[in-house]
């Protein structure tokens, strides 16, 4: 009889301990989610204040603010749907990207860009356009510039698109957008990247870029090593889905084609 009572008491202790642990973990997750949502909301509201109170004065600033507005809407939607701390952090990252576009728009208008934003290692590793370039690839003219010009009104804050780095800068065409939409780069992308950025300081070579490497990782490429953070050339998480990064994926042919199919 005494043994049975002891066993029952032990079982009750185990059950109570398990329930307490489960409840504690659930409470911790709720706190993490609430904290992450509060942090994301702060950045979304900051972005909203800029988007709603700024009006572009030229093509470059108007385009940058349009991109910032799109990020604002996306971040708000992501925050509203967030059920985990990680999802809330993704909303924060979207809002931060929108603020990079705001800074670009303010710079284009000759305004103070405002307070510095948190550093982003991916953007830093992607490099920056440091000189004006004008190239023709497959009959299509492209330009890149470190500053906004009438010929380069499209800004990109730098980072990875479909597993490959895209340098921060101003461009004549948003040449990265087809890969952003499809999750894979077209046949002519390496040729375009090579023509536009070959020899530019702080930007990977075309071969390294094709393999998903950042600048300075060519040694790993030559030695057949792991790409590390460059990862699989198609490993970028775009819109929440992982893509297989098939470089030969069919997405409207090469970049010398008509951008009109994508709405720009």
Buried (B, 14 or more C-beta within 10 A) or exposed (E): EEEEEEEEEEEEEEEEEEEEEEEEEEEEEEEBBEEBBEBBBEBBEBBBEBBEEBEBEBBBBBBBBEBBBBBBEBBBEBBEEBEEBEBBBBBBBBBBBBBBBBBBBBBBBEEEBEEEBEEBEBBBBBBBBBEBBBBEBBEBEBBBBBEBBEBBBBBBBBBBBBBBBBBBBBBBBBBBBBBBBBBBBBBBBBBBBBBBBEEBEBBBBBEBBBBBBBBEBBEBBEEEEEBEBBBBBBBBEBEEEEBEBEBEBEBBBBBBBEBEEBEE
